[in-house]
Amino acid sequence: MTYAKRGLDVALRWLCIGLFAALVLIVVWQVFSRQVLNAPSTWSEELAKYVFIWLGLFGAALVFGERGHIAVDALVRKMPERLQRWNAVLGQIVIAAFAVLVLVYGGWQVSELAWNQSMPGLPLKVGWLYLALPLSGVLVLFYTVYHLVALVRGVENATADGEPDAI
């Protein structure tokens, strides 16, 4: 499972780097065409919006996989080790439920509803935009299961500091 996580981490990093580079190029083109050419691009603003959404969702999944998300754990750190671990397990279960119900299921439903809607400035369907929700939900779910297994086995700390990264 560790090898799959590491491979997924690398793939997601490169995907986010690629999406960020594309976003920069699209926005530079948008500014250049508007300010220098005096002929605003009709597609660049809309594409930049969608690339930004994909980047945000996949970047969030990557940060979640690295346990780099924001956590207010001042109270949890005062608990005994056993309660800290159970609290972390409960948190992972809640996150898994959110990923399955909201991101995967809800995202798939929204994507299906919008699948035949056209984007005004692009030759794509709106469903492609919403497809980022269930895909990122599957990634978050994978990372949740990874961290849940690591917590239960005692390989990962209940708080994100000083943890080994191997199951």
C-alpha positions as CSV (number, residue, x, y, z in Angstrom):
1,M,0.0,0.0,0.0
2,T,2.9,2.3,0.7
3,Y,4.3,1.8,-2.8
4,A,0.9,2.6,-4.3
5,K,0.7,5.8,-2.2
6,R,4.2,6.9,-3.2
7,G,3.4,6.3,-6.8
8,L,0.1,8.2,-6.5
9,D,1.9,11.0,-4.7
10,V,4.4,11.4,-7.6
11,A,1.7,11.2,-10.2
12,L,-0.4,13.8,-8.4
13,R,2.5,16.1,-7.9
14,W,3.3,16.0,-11.6
15,L,-0.4,16.4,-12.5
16,C,-0.6,19.5,-10.2
17,I,2.6,20.9,-11.7
18,G,1.3,20.4,-15.2
19,L,-2.1,22.0,-14.3
20,F,-0.3,24.9,-12.6
21,A,2.0,25.4,-15.6
22,A,-1.1,25.3,-18.0
23,L,-2.9,27.8,-15.7
24,V,0.0,30.2,-15.9
25,L,0.3,29.9,-19.6
26,I,-3.4,30.4,-20.1
27,V,-3.6,33.5,-17.9
28,V,-0.4,34.9,-19.5
29,W,-2.1,34.4,-22.9
30,Q,-5.3,36.0,-21.7
31,V,-3.4,39.1,-20.4
32,F,-1.3,39.3,-23.5
33,S,-4.2,39.0,-25.9
34,R,-6.2,41.6,-24.0
35,Q,-3.5,44.2,-23.2
36,V,-1.1,43.8,-26.1
37,L,-3.1,42.5,-29.0
38,N,-6.3,44.4,-28.0
39,A,-8.3,41.3,-28.9
40,P,-9.3,39.4,-25.8
41,S,-9.2,35.7,-26.1
42,T,-12.7,34.2,-26.0
43,W,-11.7,30.9,-24.5
44,S,-8.8,31.6,-22.1
45,E,-10.8,32.9,-19.1
46,E,-13.2,30.0,-19.1
47,L,-10.4,27.4,-19.5
48,A,-8.4,29.1,-16.7
49,K,-11.4,28.8,-14.4
50,Y,-11.8,25.1,-15.1
51,V,-8.0,24.3,-14.8
52,F,-8.0,26.2,-11.5
53,I,-10.8,24.1,-10.2
54,W,-9.1,20.8,-11.2
55,L,-5.8,22.1,-9.7
56,G,-7.5,23.0,-6.4
57,L,-9.3,19.6,-6.1
58,F,-6.3,17.5,-7.0
59,G,-3.9,19.7,-5.0
60,A,-6.2,19.3,-2.0
61,A,-6.2,15.5,-2.4
62,L,-2.4,15.6,-2.6
63,V,-2.1,17.7,0.6
64,F,-4.5,15.4,2.3
65,G,-2.4,12.4,1.4
66,E,0.6,14.1,2.9
67,R,-1.4,15.0,6.0
68,G,-0.6,18.7,5.3
69,H,-4.1,19.9,5.8
70,I,-5.0,22.3,8.5
71,A,-5.8,20.6,11.9
72,V,-6.5,22.3,15.2
73,D,-5.3,19.7,17.6
74,A,-4.5,21.7,20.7
75,L,-7.1,19.8,22.7
76,V,-6.3,16.4,21.1
77,R,-2.6,16.8,22.1
78,K,-3.7,17.0,25.8
79,M,-5.5,13.6,25.6
80,P,-3.9,10.3,26.4
81,E,-2.2,8.5,23.5
82,R,-5.0,6.0,23.2
83,L,-7.7,8.7,23.0
84,Q,-5.7,10.6,20.4
85,R,-5.5,7.5,18.2
86,W,-9.3,6.9,18.5
87,N,-9.9,10.5,17.8
88,A,-7.8,10.3,14.6
89,V,-9.5,7.1,13.6
90,L,-12.9,8.7,14.0
91,G,-11.7,11.7,12.0
92,Q,-10.6,9.4,9.2
93,I,-14.0,7.6,9.2
94,V,-15.8,10.9,9.0
95,I,-13.5,12.1,6.1
96,A,-14.1,8.8,4.3
97,A,-17.9,9.2,4.6
98,F,-17.6,12.8,3.3
99,A,-15.4,11.6,0.4
100,V,-17.8,8.8,-0.6
101,L,-21.1,10.7,-0.1
102,V,-20.3,14.2,-1.2
103,L,-17.3,14.0,-3.5
104,V,-17.7,10.7,-5.2
105,Y,-21.5,10.1,-5.2
106,G,-22.6,13.8,-5.3
107,G,-19.9,14.7,-7.8
108,W,-20.9,11.9,-10.1
109,Q,-24.5,12.9,-9.9
110,V,-23.7,16.5,-10.7
111,S,-21.4,15.4,-13.5
112,E,-24.1,13.3,-15.0
113,L,-26.6,16.1,-14.8
114,A,-24.3,18.5,-16.6
115,W,-22.8,16.0,-19.1
116,N,-24.7,17.4,-22.0
117,Q,-24.4,21.1,-21.2
118,S,-22.0,22.9,-23.5
119,M,-19.5,25.5,-22.3
120,P,-19.9,28.8,-24.1
121,G,-16.3,29.4,-24.9
122,L,-14.9,25.9,-25.2
123,P,-15.7,22.8,-27.3
124,L,-16.2,20.8,-24.1
125,K,-19.1,19.7,-22.0
126,V,-19.7,21.0,-18.5
127,G,-19.7,17.4,-17.2
128,W,-15.9,17.3,-17.7
129,L,-15.5,20.1,-15.2
130,Y,-17.6,18.3,-12.5
131,L,-15.8,15.0,-13.2
132,A,-13.0,16.4,-11.0
133,L,-15.2,16.0,-7.9
134,P,-15.6,12.2,-8.0
135,L,-12.0,11.7,-9.2
136,S,-10.6,13.8,-6.3
137,G,-13.1,12.0,-4.0
138,V,-11.6,8.6,-5.0
139,L,-8.1,10.0,-4.3
140,V,-9.1,11.3,-0.9
141,L,-10.8,8.0,-0.1
142,F,-7.6,6.1,-1.0
143,Y,-5.5,8.4,1.2
144,T,-8.1,8.1,4.0
145,V,-7.9,4.3,3.9
146,Y,-4.1,4.5,3.9
147,H,-4.0,6.7,6.9
148,L,-6.7,4.7,8.7
149,V,-4.7,1.5,8.3
150,A,-1.5,3.2,9.4
151,L,-3.3,4.6,12.5
152,V,-4.8,1.3,13.5
153,R,-1.5,-0.5,13.0
154,G,0.3,2.2,15.1
155,V,2.6,3.1,12.2
156,E,1.3,6.7,12.0
157,N,1.0,9.2,14.9
158,A,-2.5,10.5,15.8
159,T,-1.2,14.0,15.1
160,A,0.6,14.8,11.9
161,D,4.0,15.6,13.5
162,G,7.0,13.3,13.4
163,E,5.3,10.3,11.8
164,P,7.0,7.7,9.7
165,D,5.7,7.3,6.2
166,A,5.5,3.5,5.7
167,I,2.9,0.9,6.3
